[in-house]
Amino acid sequence: MRHFGSKEQLFLAAVPGPRDLPELLPGPPETMPERLVAYLTRALRCLLEPVGPPESSEGTSPS
C-alpha cells in the first residue's frame, strides 16, 4: 500500500498531465495560441498514454 502525505500529493499522482501551466502565461499575447496548443498537446498525450501493461493477445484469434 502506498501512502501519500496529502490530498494534493494524491491528486498529483492520480491525474496525469503536465504541471507547467504557470509557464504558459508569460510571454507576448501574440504567441499565446501557439503556447496553448503546445500545452494542450502535451496534456492530451499524457491522457492517451497507456497506464498499465499492454493486454496480451495470446489465446485470441481475429474474427
Contacts in CASP RR format, 6 or more apart in sequence:
PFRMAT RR
TARGET T0000
AUTHOR 0000-0000-0000
METHOD contacts of the structure
MODEL  1
MRHFGSKEQLFLAAVPGPRDLPELLPGPPETMPERLVAYLTRALRCLLEP
VGPPESSEGTSPS
4 10 0 8 1.000
4 13 0 8 1.000
12 19 0 8 1.000
16 46 0 8 1.000
16 47 0 8 1.000
16 49 0 8 1.000
16 51 0 8 1.000
17 42 0 8 1.000
17 43 0 8 1.000
17 46 0 8 1.000
17 47 0 8 1.000
18 39 0 8 1.000
18 42 0 8 1.000
18 43 0 8 1.000
18 46 0 8 1.000
20 39 0 8 1.000
21 39 0 8 1.000
24 35 0 8 1.000
24 36 0 8 1.000
24 39 0 8 1.000
27 35 0 8 1.000
END
